[in-house]
Amino acid sequence: MDKKIKVLFIDDEEHNLHAFKAAFRFDYDVAIVPSANEAEAYLEQNSVHVILCDQRMPGKTGIEFFGSIIKKFPKPVRILITGYADIESVIKAINLGHVYRYINKPWNNIEIQSAIEDSYRYYMQSEELENKISELSRAYKELDNFAYSVSHDMKGPLMSIMGAMNIVNTAENKNDKTVLMMLNLIEKSSIQLSDFVENMHVYYKNNRGQLKIDNVDLNVIKTEIDSLFGLKCLQDNVKLTIDISSNNSLFRTDVTKLRVVANNLVSNALKYQRPDEKDKFVHLNMYIINDTLTMEVKDNGMGVDEKYQKSIFELFFRANSEVNGSGFGLYNVKEIIAKLGGTIELESKLNIGSTFTVKIPSK
């Protein structure tokens, strides 16, 4: 077992406390206290896996103690130590959920050890179940958001395309300015739909797919980014610079996922440029130190309002409604980075620009 089981033993008889401590101190992380009040004070300050408590104590019985702490400290597994005369009370306590199991006096070390081990397994199973329920709740919430987003984000562009096509089809002069404007709208709406579907595909693959670790050359990533965004930067008058500021350019990770991270961050920086900025730029810097890749994407674009910065990585969140976006991009980035064991941080000032800093350990 990697870590010791944390056990709290409560008994008002001093010789029982010391006997328990002596018997189990090498196997478990044992704490002993002589009263229910001291036990509660201990629980306020320390995490515990298993609590063993004697039933007959002055002031408050073991069952009363367990009943009093169940709401405040629900996680520790509770074991009652009792004499045969208390069996009826014990059965009642078990039915109420206060007690996981009981041990008759006089107890022996093997019985206690077996009870502690069983209780710890129950503790870990309960914790795992709680985590699964939390994950399931999150998945349901994301599914609700997803259903809304699909309806909302696909309906808008589709309606635009249908309306524009209707105008184009009924126009007498196909070179009319209105027709050309509608054709431009169709193109933009189609691109928006394409981006949405692509990001949705990335989202699905990241959640379902396993990591495929391989050697990655940052020079290849650099060439791909330059090739992918070079023309757009030329059209939008944005200066794109890509640097590898370390002698080592080789790294081990999932190249597909790393490519998605780099592409999304650069695409995001280009998307949120300020139209009135004359010297638009996006700078990507990558370097490897101590087997950790750092990727910095800096721009002088719109920036992110401080009140939105904590929400920027949430699924379907958009800080700026004036710019088309799927609400998938940065969420996908953060989820992928987490899967790679890395971190991402944002520094941003409204109307000045943003810097995303990614750190990913080599696999």
Buried (B, 14 or more C-beta within 10 A) or exposed (E): EEEEBBBBBBBBEEEBBEBBBEBBEEBBBBBBBBBBEEBBEBBEEEEBBBBBBBBBBEEBBBBBBBBBBBEEBEEBBBBBBBEEEBEEBBEEBBEEEBBBBBBBEEBEEEEBBEBBBBBBEBBEEEEEEEEEEEEEEEEEEBEEBBEEBEEEBBEBBEEBBEBBBEBBEEEEEEEEEEBEEBBEBBEBBBEBBEBBEEBBEBBEBBEEEEBEEEEBEBEEBBEBBBEBBEEBBEEBEBEBEBEBEBEEBEBBBBBBBBBBBBBBBBBBBBBBBBEEBEEBBBBBBBBBEEEEBBBBBBBBBBBBBEEBBEEBBBBBBBBBEEEBBBBBBBBBBBBBBEBBEBEBEBBBEBEEBBBBBBBBBBE
